[in-house]
Amino acid sequence: MQKTRGRPKAFNENEALTSAMNYFWEHGYDNTSLDNLLNVMGIKKSSFYSTFKSKEKIFSRCLALYRHNMLLRLKTLKRELGAKETLLMLTKMTIQELQDTGKVKGCLVVNSGQECYNKHTHLSEQISLEFNFFQNIFLQFVDEAKSIGEIKNSKTSKVIANRYMNTLNGLIVSIQAGINQEQIDDIVESLNEILE
């Protein structure tokens, strides 16, 4: 039997990664230091480097974890509500988060795109892939809703999905910028019209 070197991990890797993802999501990539990560993950520097290698590599894993978690959530919602209602629910959840907390965290991928795109080469490539992944998910949802007559909009599914995603992200960014309730209501109405 081959002996392993060093002591075994004394932490749950998935829990540590989830803590890191939530911290990045709240504070952004550039505003997150190694000390911040070590503190929130509850691990030592040696464990961090042996498991996650670098800040960029752990952030890359956080983006993948975010995609995985969101896909599970979207699939669950679609199973419970249907395709169109799931898309509408994302708008409702955004407004509910604003009412409950006074702010909106938004999408980790979109936030990261605003902050990291063209600044960090590897992350830029991954962010682009993650964004395209979500575009394809929304396209599938729109296709399904159109196929059963829930969405009657005569535009192609691709156009509808792109307009929906861009408007939803616009709503989140606009809320983060401090728009008023009348403007929020107007964007929500636009989202509902896109999915008619």
RADABEL-V452053 format. One record per residue. N is the residue number from 1. RES is the residue in three letters. OMEGA is omega in whole degrees, 0 to 359 (NA if undefined). Layout:
n=[N N]
res=[RES RES]
omega=[OMEGA OMEGA]
This chain:
n=[1 2 3 4 5 6 7 8 9 10 11 12 13 14 15 16 17 18 19 20 21 22 23 24 25 26 27 28 29 30 31 32 33 34 35 36 37 38 39 40 41 42 43 44 45 46 47 48 49 50 51 52 53 54 55 56 57 58 59 60 61 62 63 64 65 66 67 68 69 70 71 72 73 74 75 76 77 78 79 80 81 82 83 84 85 86 87 88 89 90 91 92 93 94 95 96 97 98 99 100 101 102 103 104 105 106 107 108 109 110 111 112 113 114 115 116 117 118 119 120 121 122 123 124 125 126 127 128 129 130 131 132 133 134 135 136 137 138 139 140 141 142 143 144 145 146 147 148 149 150 151 152 153 154 155 156 157 158 159 160 161 162 163 164 165 166 167 168 169 170 171 172 173 174 175 176 177 178 179 180 181 182 183 184 185 186 187 188 189 190 191 192 193 194 195 196]
res=[MET GLN LYS THR ARG GLY ARG PRO LYS ALA PHE ASN GLU ASN GLU ALA LEU THR SER ALA MET ASN TYR PHE TRP GLU HIS GLY TYR ASP ASN THR SER LEU ASP ASN LEU LEU ASN VAL MET GLY ILE LYS LYS SER SER PHE TYR SER THR PHE LYS SER LYS GLU LYS ILE PHE SER ARG CYS LEU ALA LEU TYR ARG HIS ASN MET LEU LEU ARG LEU LYS THR LEU LYS ARG GLU LEU GLY ALA LYS GLU THR LEU LEU MET LEU THR LYS MET THR ILE GLN GLU LEU GLN ASP THR GLY LYS VAL LYS GLY CYS LEU VAL VAL ASN SER GLY GLN GLU CYS TYR ASN LYS HIS THR HIS LEU SER GLU GLN ILE SER LEU GLU PHE ASN PHE PHE GLN ASN ILE PHE LEU GLN PHE VAL ASP GLU ALA LYS SER ILE GLY GLU ILE LYS ASN SER LYS THR SER LYS VAL ILE ALA ASN ARG TYR MET ASN THR LEU ASN GLY LEU ILE VAL SER ILE GLN ALA GLY ILE ASN GLN GLU GLN ILE ASP ASP ILE VAL GLU SER LEU ASN GLU ILE LEU GLU]
omega=[182 180 175 181 177 180 177 178 179 180 177 186 182 177 179 180 178 177 178 180 181 179 177 182 181 190 182 184 185 181 179 179 176 178 177 182 180 181 184 180 179 180 179 182 181 178 179 184 180 183 189 172 184 177 181 181 178 178 176 177 177 177 178 178 178 179 180 182 181 179 177 181 180 179 178 179 181 178 183 190 189 187 183 182 176 179 177 181 179 175 181 181 177 180 179 178 178 181 183 189 182 178 179 179 181 182 180 181 180 178 181 177 179 186 193 189 182 174 182 191 183 180 178 179 181 180 178 178 180 179 178 177 181 175 180 177 180 177 178 180 180 177 182 181 178 185 179 173 178 175 183 178 185 177 177 179 181 178 180 181 179 179 178 184 180 180 177 178 176 177 183 180 180 176 179 179 173 179 184 185 180 178 177 181 180 180 177 177 178 178 180 180 180 185 180 NA]
